[in-house]
Amino acid sequence: MNLKQPLSESIHNTEFIKKEDFFLKIGRPCSKIGRLTKGVLRGYVLGTSGEEITTHFFQEGDMIIGSFIPNTHASMTIQALEDAEISVANFAVVMSHVNKDPKITEIINHEFQKLNKGLQTRLVSLLNLNSVEKYRLFLQEYPGLLNRIPHYYIAQYLGITPTQLSRARKQISRHL
C-alpha cells in the first residue's frame, strides 16, 4: 500500500475481462468487488430448466458484486458483453474499512443504496408494468446501452419475449 495515496485508491487493481468471459460465477465465493470503468456486463441466474435468466446489466461507473456479504457464495454469474476494464478490490478488505475510512464508507453506502433502489424498481416493473412500459423504463435506466446489448438479453431482463420487445420498440418509435 502506498502511504501517500488515500486508502480508497490504494486497495484496488485493474482487471481486464474479454467479451464472454466472467467476473464472477454463481455459487463461487464472492471475494472481489469492482467498479466497471469500461464495457458492459450482464448478471444472470439459472432457471429451473438450466436456462440463463438475465437479471442485471452493469455499465460504466457501476459497482459490481455478486453478493452484499463478502466471501458468501455469489448469487449470480456476471459475464462481459464487451471487452471490459474493472477496478477490483478484495471485498472483505473493503468492508473491513467501512466505518473506519469515511471515503470508503460513503462509496459503499451510496452504491448499496443505488443497487437496492434498482432492485426495488425492477421488482415493481416486473410485477406491474406491461411490455411497452418495461421497455420505456429500460431506456430511461440504460440510455446508452440499447445498441451494446443483444436484444434477446434485453427481452430476458424485461421478462418478455423477443416478439413482445420488437412490438414495444415499434410502438415507442412511432411516438418519437
HURAVEN-V352989 format. One record per backbone hydrogen bond with DSSP energy under -0.5 kcal/mol. CO is the residue of the C=O (numbers start at 1). NH is the residue of the N-H. Records with the same first field share a line. If there is no record, write none. Layout:
BEGIN
CO=NH ; NH
END
This chain:
BEGIN
1=3
2=5
6=9 ; 10
7=10 ; 11
11=90
13=88
15=86
17=84
18=21
21=80
24=78
25=28
28=74
29=31
30=71
31=91
33=89
34=64
35=87
36=61
38=85
40=81 ; 82
41=58
42=79
43=55 ; 56
44=77
45=53
47=50
51=47
52=54
53=45
56=43
58=41
59=62
62=36
63=65
64=34
66=75
69=72
72=30
74=27
77=44 ; 79
78=23 ; 24
79=42
80=20
84=17
85=37 ; 38
86=15 ; 88
87=35
88=13
89=33
90=94
91=95
92=96
93=97
94=97
95=98
97=100 ; 101
100=102
101=105
102=106
103=107
104=108
105=109
106=110
107=111
108=112
109=113
110=114
111=115
112=116
113=117
114=118
115=119
116=120
117=121
118=122
119=123
120=124
121=125
122=126
123=127
124=128
125=129
130=134
131=135
132=136
133=137
134=138
135=139
136=140
137=141
138=142
140=143
142=145 ; 146
145=148 ; 149
150=153 ; 154
151=155
152=156
153=157
154=158
155=159 ; 160
156=159
161=165
162=166
163=167
164=168
165=169
166=170
167=171
168=172
169=173
170=174
171=175
172=175
173=176
END
